[in-house]
Amino acid sequence: MNLPRIALVTAAAARDLDEDLPPLTAALDGHADIRVVNWDDAAIDWSQFDIALLRSTWDYSMRLTEFLAWAERASRATQLCNALDIVRWNTDKHYLAQLAAAGVPIVPSVFLEPGDDALQALARFLDTHAAAEFVVKPAVGAGSRDAQRHHRDEHGAALEHAQRLLREQRSVLLQPYLERVDEHGETALIYFAGEFSHAIRKGPLLRRGEGATRALFAAEHITPRTPSTAELDVATSTLAAMPFARPLLYARVDLIHDADGAPRVLELELTEPSLFFAHAQGSAQRFAAAILRAV
């Protein structure tokens, strides 16, 4: 019997850091011919695979143009999952504005573009949002890299942060810091082929007084979590609001709570999310089954 040929796509810097790879490889063992490959390995012939599954391409935010060009080439040679149009949409957090326009409750978000007056934009943002603290981060980013929490009374550092990103020709995202995250953390809800699989709690990543991480991703404290009905409802409405007609092979909806305790979408992870198999028994097997059905 010819086994399906599956590429689990990572990055050189992430290969030994991706805790999902060993359990996923084990779940697929005997059912597929598996190779773990770096997305930017020029020696790879992607047409040899039945599916190229994006897993831990965590350096994409620093090489977005190159990464998207690779994704386009790979998608012509094999089945890329998630698909190219999804990857293009999800690797830039401007998608949050589209979700908000569709009625999804997101963390309030304001974008600054290269050429904008950062001083005026920051002043307008602080006038509009009364939160004591706020977050400055790049619109294209992963793993909380280059994201930082600032106090409104010390906005000089925030202004320099935003201006640095703009000088690098990077769009900037401003969001009020929702203080409930310090106690409640984030809830990440994970879906395979449109079906809810499991959820985890992620502890707060942006700590007061700490600079932005320069590592590939910020250290995370993960525990299992049973999501509330409200969180499940928001995640369901978020997935329904995506501009794609089909259920996705995998999706992760990251939520935090506002001052009233209502869940709001922080991020929608459709490209290379950690899936936290170690915190949900059977989840790697459920994902493996979904992959094999997709093949």
N, C-alpha and C positions, 0 to 999 in steps of 0.2 A: 504494500500500500504506500502510495506517495503521500507523505505528510506535508501539510501546508508550510510554506517557508515564511517565517515571521522575523522582521527586524525590530528589535527593541532599541529605539533611537535615543541616544544620550549625548553628552558632551565630554570631552577629555577631562575637564576639571570636575565634572559631576559623577563620573562613572563609579568611583569608590565611595561616594557620599549618598547615593540613591538607595535608601533602605527598602524601597518597593521592589527593586530588581530581583533579589534572591527569591522572595516568596512567589513572585509572578513567574519567574523562570521555572521554579519547582512545580507550579500549578499547570504550566504548559508542557512540562516534560513528558514525553511519550505520546503527546497529541500533536506536536508541531516540531519542525526543524527551526531552532531558535538561534539567532545571532544577536549579540549586543554590539551595536556599532555607533561610532561617533558621526553626528550629522555632517560634519565638515571633512570627513575622510574622502579625499578626492579619488582614492582607489576603489571605492565601492561602486559596483554596478547595481543600481537600485531595481532594475528590471528583473533581477534574479529572485526578488521577494514577491510573495503574494500580497503582503501588507507591510507597510512601514508605520510602526506605532510610536508616535511621539511620547517619550516618557520623561526624560530629565535633560532637556536641551536648555539648561538654566543660564547659559551665557548669551541667549538670543537678544536680550535687551541691550547689550553692549555692541551687538553686531546685527541690528535688525535688518538693514538692507540686504546684507549678505545672507542672512538666515531666510528671509522671504524668497530671495532668488533661488536658494537651494530648495526650499519647499515647493516652488513652482516646477523646478526640474524633476524632483522626486515624484511629484503627483502626476507628471506625464509618463513616468516609467512604471509606477505601481500604485496601489491604493494607499493613499496617505490618510492616517487617522490621528486626530480629526482632520477633516478635509481642508484644502487650501483656503477656500473662502472663509471658513470659520477661523482659521489661524490668522489670516489677514485682519479680520474684524477684532479678534480678541487680544491681539498683542499690543493694542493701543487703547488706553483706558478712556478715550473719547466715547467708547461704546456706552459708558455710564449715562451720558446725556441722552442717547437713544433709548435706553431702558427707562429713564425718568420720563421722557416724552410719551412712553407707552403706559405710564401709570405705575411703574415699579417703584416702591419706596427705597431709594438709595440714600447713602450718606450724602448730604448736600455737597456739591462739587462745582468748583469754578476753575476754568482752564485759562492759562496764560500762554500766549504763543510767542515765538521769537519775533522781536520787533515791538512787542507791547511794552508799555510803561509799567514796570513792575511796582514802582512806588505807588502810583495811582491805583493800580489794580489791587494791591494789598490793602490800601486804605479803604477802598470800597468794600472789600471782603470783610474787614474788621467792623465796618459800620453796619453791615448786613447781619453778621453772625456774632452773637454775644458770648460765645463760648470763651472760657478763660484761656484755653489752649487750642492750637490748630496744627495741622500737618501740612508740610510742603513735601511733595514728591514728584518724580518725573512721570509723565503720562505713559511713557514706555519704560517699564521697570518690572523687576521680579525679585522675590525674596526679601522685600523691604530695603533693597540696595538703594542708596541715595535718598531714602525717606527719613524725615526727622520731625520730631514733635517740638513745637515752639510755644512759649508763653506770649500772650498778646502784649504784655507790657515790655517785652524785650524783643520787639519786632525787627530790630536792626540785623540780628543774626538771620532771621527768616528772610529778610529782604536780600541779604548777601547770598543766601542759599538759592533763592529763586533766580537771582540775577546770574549766578554761576551756571545754573542749568540752561537759562536762556542764551547765555553767551556760547554755550556748547550746541546751540541750535536744537534744544530739546524743549518740547512743550511741558508745561508745569501744571500740576493739579494741586489746588488748595482745598482742604476739607476741615471743618471744625472737628476737634478731637472730642469724641463722645465718651465721657468719663466713665460710663458704666462698663466699658471694656476692661478697666483696671480690675474690677471685681468679677465680672461675668465672663470675660474673655471673648474670643470669637467662636462662633459655631460654623463648622464647615460640613455641609451636607453633600454626600457623594452619590452620584447616579451612574448606573451602567445601562446602556441601551434604553434610556428613558425611565428606568425603574430605580427607586430609592434603594440604596444598599446599606449605608451606615453613616454615622456622623461622629465627629470628634470635637473636643474643645481645645482651642489653641490659646495659650496664655498671652497676655499683652506683649507686643513686640517692641513698641516704641516707648522707652522709659524716659521719665523726666530727667533732663540734664544730659542725656547721652547723645553723642553725635551720630550721624548716619553711618550704618555699617558699610565697610568697604569690602567685606567678604562676599562670596558668591551668594549667600543668603544669610539672614539673621538667625541666630540660634532660637529654636522653638521648644516650648514645653507642651507636650501633647497628651491628652487623656481621652478615653471614650466619652461620648455624650449621647443621651437620648434627646432628640430635638423636640421642642414643644409643637403643638398644633399650629401656632402662629408662625413659627419658623418654617415648618413644612409648607404651609400655605404660601408664604412669600417665595420660597424656593420654587414651588410649582408655578407660580405666576411669572417668575423671572424666566424660567426655561420656556414657558409659553410665549413670552414676549420677544424671544430671539428671532432675528430675521432669517430663520432657516426652517424649512418645512418638516425636516425629518428628526426623529430622536437621535441624539448623538451617542457615539459609542461610549464616551465618558464625559462627565461634567462635574464640576465642583462649585457650589454656591457658598460664598463666605459671607456671613452675617455678623453684625454687631447690633447692640440695642441702644436706642436713643434715651433721652432723659425720662420719657414716659414708659420705658420698658418695651417699646415696639421694635421688632427686628427691621433692620435696614441692610440693603446689599452694600457690602464693602467692595467686593470683587466677584467676578464671574470667571472661573478658571476653566478654560476649554482647550488649552494648548499643551501645557506640560505640568499639570498639577501633581503634587504628591497626593497619594490616595490612602496612605496610612493603613496598609493591610495589617500591620502588627497590632492594631487596636480594635480589630473586628474579625472575629473568627469566621472563616469561610469566605471572606471578601475577595481574597486573591483567586479563589476557585470560581466565584461568581463572575469576576472580571474575565478570567480565562475563558469561561464558557461563552461570554458575550463576544470576545475576540474571535473565537472559532466559528461562531455563527456568522460573524461579519465576513470572515474569509470565505 
